[in-house]
Amino acid sequence: MSAVGATSPTTVGSPGAWLLGFGHGLSQIFFQANIYTGVLILAAFAVADWRMAVLVVIGCVAATLAGRLLGASASDVTAGLQGFCGALVGAATFAALGGQIASYPIALVGGALCAPVAWLVVALFTRTPLKVFALPSTTAPFCIVATGVLLSTQALHVSSPASATIDSVPLAFARSLLTNVSQVVLVDSIWAGALILAGLFIANWKVGAAAVLGSAIGSLCALAMGETLTETANGLAGYSGVLTAIALSVVFLQSSGISWTLAVIGTIVTAVVTLLMHHLPGPTYTWPYILTTWVFLVIAHYIRAAKRT
């Protein structure tokens, strides 16, 4: 990811720096290194289920420690760059397995596995001809590890609660503005979405604005392409667009007219990719955002006005 936002002046390597690293590991899910954002994201998980919040913390801590053991710099650890994929693996573990006893060691191992997987993805983008594009590994390690967890624990899966049926277009759209944000972390809750969005605005108003923009575009595209009102309302059609909009507008590209234009176009493309991937078996996680963002960063490489951060 990329560290955007305020960090406290804690000495790198101190206990306080480690605590900041764990907090920033949560905020880095949305590209931020802001402890207040991290606290609000953790609160969003707790709103969904306190056991989910515990699994997220376990995954984040495991990934952070494993990343440090594999040679990640202390500054990267403090910025939360080692923890966010593990945090998401913890969330995915709860989504698949619930709060049963087996979920906790699985989240621990899955979180730790994010470190070597991230190392491999980074190596792909830094030790091959792809290095010219400076592509980020972003949440790809999470998607890879979470898919492995999903496939290897099928006997332990629990049923997801049924979603409330929505039959009103205005209601579906209004609800999706917040659930698109919460579904980034595999939560279907307007309250969780509101907490996360508040955290994003606290970190940087442009990040919050980009999240709202991506959410709105994602939902409008989903409705235009015929996604069901219920799926749109529950955020399953638009959450990847939230990440794409933030990533391209202010994180991986310097904020400018061209970056915001690319963000809008990229969010529309993400919606199409999401629709196509919904025909595949299993969860798509954040792959629509990842694939679209990688392609658009390659395109931006050839646009002189698009400056990388």
C-alpha positions as CSV (number, residue, x, y, z in Angstrom):
1,M,0.0,0.0,0.0
2,S,1.1,3.6,0.5
3,A,1.4,5.5,3.7
4,V,-0.8,8.5,3.6
5,G,-1.8,10.4,6.7
6,A,-0.5,11.4,10.0
7,T,1.8,9.3,12.1
8,S,3.0,10.0,15.6
9,P,6.7,10.8,16.2
10,T,7.5,7.5,17.9
11,T,11.0,6.2,17.8
12,V,11.3,3.4,15.2
13,G,11.7,0.0,16.9
14,S,10.3,1.0,20.3
15,P,7.2,-0.7,21.8
16,G,5.2,2.4,20.9
17,A,6.3,2.0,17.3
18,W,5.1,-1.6,17.2
19,L,1.7,-0.5,18.6
20,L,1.6,2.1,15.9
21,G,2.5,-0.5,13.4
22,F,-0.4,-2.7,14.4
23,G,-2.8,0.3,14.3
24,H,-1.5,1.5,11.0
25,G,-1.8,-2.1,9.7
26,L,-5.6,-1.6,10.0
27,S,-5.6,1.9,8.4
28,Q,-3.4,0.7,5.5
29,I,-6.3,-1.4,4.3
30,F,-7.4,2.0,2.9
31,F,-3.8,3.2,2.2
32,Q,-3.5,5.3,5.4
33,A,-1.0,5.5,8.2
34,N,-3.2,7.1,10.7
35,I,-3.9,5.7,14.2
36,Y,-7.3,7.3,14.5
37,T,-8.4,5.8,11.2
38,G,-7.1,2.4,12.4
39,V,-9.1,2.7,15.6
40,L,-12.3,3.5,13.7
41,I,-11.7,0.6,11.4
42,L,-11.3,-1.7,14.3
43,A,-14.5,-0.3,15.8
44,A,-16.2,-1.1,12.5
45,F,-15.1,-4.8,12.8
46,A,-16.4,-4.8,16.4
47,V,-19.8,-3.5,15.2
48,A,-20.0,-6.5,12.9
49,D,-18.9,-9.0,15.5
50,W,-16.3,-8.7,18.3
51,R,-14.9,-12.1,17.3
52,M,-14.2,-10.8,13.9
53,A,-12.3,-7.9,15.4
54,V,-10.2,-10.3,17.4
55,L,-9.4,-12.4,14.3
56,V,-8.4,-9.2,12.4
57,V,-6.0,-8.2,15.2
58,I,-4.5,-11.7,15.2
59,G,-4.0,-11.6,11.5
60,C,-2.5,-8.1,11.5
61,V,-0.1,-8.9,14.4
62,A,1.0,-12.2,12.8
63,A,1.6,-10.6,9.4
64,T,3.5,-7.7,11.0
65,L,5.8,-9.9,13.0
66,A,6.4,-12.3,10.1
67,G,7.2,-9.4,7.8
68,R,9.8,-8.0,10.2
69,L,11.3,-11.5,10.6
70,L,11.6,-11.7,6.8
71,G,13.6,-8.5,6.7
72,A,11.0,-5.7,6.4
73,S,12.4,-2.4,7.5
74,A,11.3,-1.0,10.9
75,S,9.9,2.1,9.2
76,D,7.7,-0.1,7.0
77,V,6.5,-2.0,10.1
78,T,5.7,1.2,11.9
79,A,3.8,2.5,8.9
80,G,1.6,-0.6,8.9
81,L,2.7,-1.8,5.5
82,Q,3.3,-5.3,6.8
83,G,0.0,-5.8,8.6
84,F,-2.9,-4.9,6.4
85,C,-3.1,-8.0,4.3
86,G,-3.0,-10.1,7.5
87,A,-5.8,-8.1,8.9
88,L,-7.9,-8.8,5.9
89,V,-7.1,-12.5,6.1
90,G,-8.4,-12.4,9.7
91,A,-11.6,-10.8,8.3
92,A,-11.9,-13.4,5.5
93,T,-11.4,-16.2,8.0
94,F,-14.3,-15.0,10.1
95,A,-16.4,-14.6,6.9
96,A,-15.8,-18.2,6.0
97,L,-15.5,-19.9,9.4
98,G,-17.2,-17.7,11.8
99,G,-16.0,-17.4,15.4
100,Q,-15.3,-21.1,16.0
101,I,-12.2,-22.2,17.9
102,A,-10.4,-23.3,14.7
103,S,-10.7,-19.8,13.3
104,Y,-8.0,-18.4,15.6
105,P,-5.0,-20.5,14.7
106,I,-6.1,-20.4,11.1
107,A,-6.1,-16.5,11.2
108,L,-2.7,-16.7,12.9
109,V,-1.1,-18.9,10.3
110,G,-2.9,-17.2,7.4
111,G,-1.7,-13.8,8.6
112,A,1.9,-15.0,8.9
113,L,1.8,-16.4,5.4
114,C,1.0,-13.0,4.0
115,A,4.6,-12.0,4.6
116,P,6.3,-14.5,2.3
117,V,3.6,-14.2,-0.3
118,A,4.0,-10.4,-0.3
119,W,7.8,-10.9,-0.7
120,L,7.1,-13.0,-3.8
121,V,4.7,-10.5,-5.3
122,V,7.1,-7.6,-4.6
123,A,9.9,-9.7,-6.2
124,L,7.8,-10.1,-9.3
125,F,7.4,-6.4,-9.6
126,T,11.0,-5.4,-8.7
127,R,13.2,-8.2,-10.1
128,T,11.6,-8.6,-13.5
129,P,11.0,-6.3,-16.5
130,L,7.8,-5.2,-14.8
131,K,9.9,-3.1,-12.4
132,V,9.8,-0.2,-14.8
133,F,6.1,0.3,-13.9
134,A,6.7,0.3,-10.1
135,L,3.5,-1.7,-9.4
136,P,2.5,-2.2,-5.8
137,S,1.7,-5.6,-4.3
138,T,-1.3,-3.9,-2.6
139,T,-3.9,-6.5,-1.4
140,A,-2.8,-9.3,-3.7
141,P,-1.1,-11.3,-0.9
142,F,-4.4,-11.2,1.0
143,C,-6.4,-12.5,-1.9
144,I,-3.9,-15.3,-2.5
145,V,-3.7,-16.4,1.1
146,A,-7.5,-16.0,1.8
147,T,-8.3,-18.1,-1.3
148,G,-5.9,-20.8,0.1
149,V,-7.6,-20.6,3.5
150,L,-11.0,-20.9,1.9
151,L,-10.1,-23.9,-0.2
152,S,-8.3,-25.8,2.5
153,T,-11.0,-25.4,5.2
154,Q,-14.2,-26.3,3.4
155,A,-15.2,-28.8,6.0
156,L,-15.3,-25.9,8.6
157,H,-17.3,-23.4,6.6
158,V,-20.4,-21.9,8.2
159,S,-23.4,-20.5,6.4
160,S,-23.6,-16.7,5.9
161,P,-26.6,-15.0,7.3
162,A,-29.2,-14.2,4.7
163,S,-29.2,-10.7,3.4
164,A,-32.3,-8.6,3.6
165,T,-34.1,-8.2,0.3
166,I,-34.1,-4.7,-1.2
167,D,-36.7,-3.8,-3.8
168,S,-36.2,0.0,-4.0
169,V,-33.6,1.6,-6.3
170,P,-33.2,4.8,-4.2
171,L,-32.9,2.7,-1.0
172,A,-30.4,0.3,-2.6
173,F,-28.2,3.1,-3.9
174,A,-28.3,5.1,-0.6
175,R,-27.5,2.1,1.5
176,S,-24.7,1.0,-0.9
177,L,-22.8,4.3,-0.4
178,L,-21.8,3.1,3.0
179,T,-21.9,-0.7,2.5
180,N,-19.5,-0.4,-0.4
181,V,-17.0,1.0,2.1
182,S,-17.7,-1.7,4.7
183,Q,-17.5,-4.6,2.2
184,V,-13.9,-3.7,1.5
185,V,-13.3,-5.4,4.9
186,L,-16.0,-8.1,4.3
187,V,-18.6,-6.4,6.5
188,D,-22.2,-5.7,5.4
189,S,-23.2,-2.8,7.7
190,I,-24.0,0.8,7.1
191,W,-22.7,1.7,10.6
192,A,-19.4,0.0,10.0
193,G,-19.2,1.8,6.6
194,A,-19.9,5.2,8.4
195,L,-17.2,4.5,10.9
196,I,-14.6,3.7,8.2
197,L,-15.6,6.6,6.1
198,A,-15.3,9.0,9.1
199,G,-11.8,7.6,9.6
200,L,-10.9,8.2,6.0
201,F,-12.0,11.8,6.2
202,I,-10.0,12.2,9.4
203,A,-6.9,10.9,7.6
204,N,-7.3,13.1,4.5
205,W,-10.4,14.8,3.1
206,K,-9.3,13.9,-0.4
207,V,-9.2,10.2,0.5
208,G,-12.7,10.4,2.0
209,A,-14.0,12.3,-1.1
210,A,-12.4,9.6,-3.3
211,A,-14.1,6.9,-1.3
212,V,-17.5,8.5,-1.7
213,L,-16.9,9.1,-5.4
214,G,-15.8,5.5,-6.0
215,S,-18.7,4.2,-4.0
216,A,-21.3,6.2,-5.9
217,I,-19.8,5.4,-9.3
218,G,-19.5,1.7,-8.4
219,S,-23.2,1.5,-7.4
220,L,-24.4,3.5,-10.4
221,C,-22.5,1.2,-12.8
222,A,-23.8,-1.9,-10.9
223,L,-27.4,-0.8,-11.3
224,A,-26.8,0.2,-15.0
225,M,-25.3,-3.3,-15.7
226,G,-28.3,-5.1,-14.1
227,E,-26.8,-6.2,-10.8
228,T,-29.6,-7.1,-8.3
229,L,-30.8,-4.4,-6.0
230,T,-30.0,-6.6,-3.0
231,E,-26.4,-7.2,-4.1
232,T,-26.0,-3.6,-4.8
233,A,-27.4,-2.5,-1.5
234,N,-25.2,-4.9,0.4
235,G,-22.1,-3.5,-1.2
236,L,-21.0,-6.6,-3.0
237,A,-21.1,-4.8,-6.4
238,G,-19.2,-1.6,-5.6
239,Y,-16.6,-2.2,-2.9
240,S,-13.7,-2.6,-5.2
241,G,-14.5,0.7,-6.9
242,V,-13.9,2.4,-3.5
243,L,-10.3,1.2,-3.4
244,T,-9.7,1.9,-7.1
245,A,-10.9,5.5,-6.7
246,I,-8.7,6.1,-3.7
247,A,-5.7,4.4,-5.2
248,L,-5.6,6.2,-8.5
249,S,-6.8,9.7,-7.4
250,V,-4.5,10.4,-4.4
251,V,-2.3,7.4,-3.4
252,F,-0.3,5.9,-6.3
253,L,-0.6,9.0,-8.5
254,Q,-0.2,12.6,-7.4
255,S,-3.5,14.3,-6.9
256,S,-4.3,16.2,-10.1
257,G,-6.9,16.6,-12.8
258,I,-5.5,13.6,-14.7
259,S,-5.3,11.4,-11.6
260,W,-9.0,12.0,-10.7
261,T,-10.0,11.4,-14.3
262,L,-8.1,8.1,-14.3
263,A,-9.8,7.3,-11.0
264,V,-13.3,7.8,-12.5
265,I,-12.5,5.8,-15.6
266,G,-10.8,3.1,-13.5
267,T,-13.8,2.8,-11.1
268,I,-16.1,2.3,-14.1
269,V,-13.7,-0.4,-15.4
270,T,-13.6,-2.0,-12.0
271,A,-17.4,-2.3,-12.0
272,V,-17.2,-4.2,-15.3
273,V,-14.5,-6.5,-14.0
274,T,-16.5,-7.1,-10.8
275,L,-19.5,-8.1,-12.8
276,L,-17.4,-10.5,-14.9
277,M,-15.7,-12.0,-11.9
278,H,-19.1,-12.6,-10.2
279,H,-19.6,-15.4,-12.7
280,L,-16.6,-17.2,-11.2
281,P,-17.0,-19.6,-8.3
282,G,-16.0,-18.4,-4.9
283,P,-15.4,-14.8,-3.6
284,T,-13.6,-12.3,-5.7
285,Y,-12.2,-10.5,-2.7
286,T,-10.4,-7.3,-4.0
287,W,-9.1,-8.8,-7.3
288,P,-11.3,-6.4,-9.4
289,Y,-9.6,-3.4,-7.8
290,I,-6.1,-5.0,-7.9
291,L,-6.2,-5.9,-11.6
292,T,-7.8,-2.6,-12.7
293,T,-5.3,-0.5,-10.7
294,W,-2.3,-2.4,-12.0
295,V,-3.5,-1.9,-15.6
296,F,-4.2,1.8,-15.0
297,L,-0.8,2.4,-13.4
298,V,0.8,0.8,-16.5
299,I,-1.2,3.2,-18.6
300,A,-0.3,6.2,-16.4
301,H,3.4,5.3,-16.9
302,Y,2.9,6.5,-20.5
303,I,1.0,9.7,-19.6
304,R,3.4,12.5,-18.9
305,A,0.9,14.5,-16.8
306,A,0.3,11.5,-14.5
307,K,2.9,11.7,-11.9
308,R,3.6,8.8,-9.5
309,T,3.9,9.5,-5.8
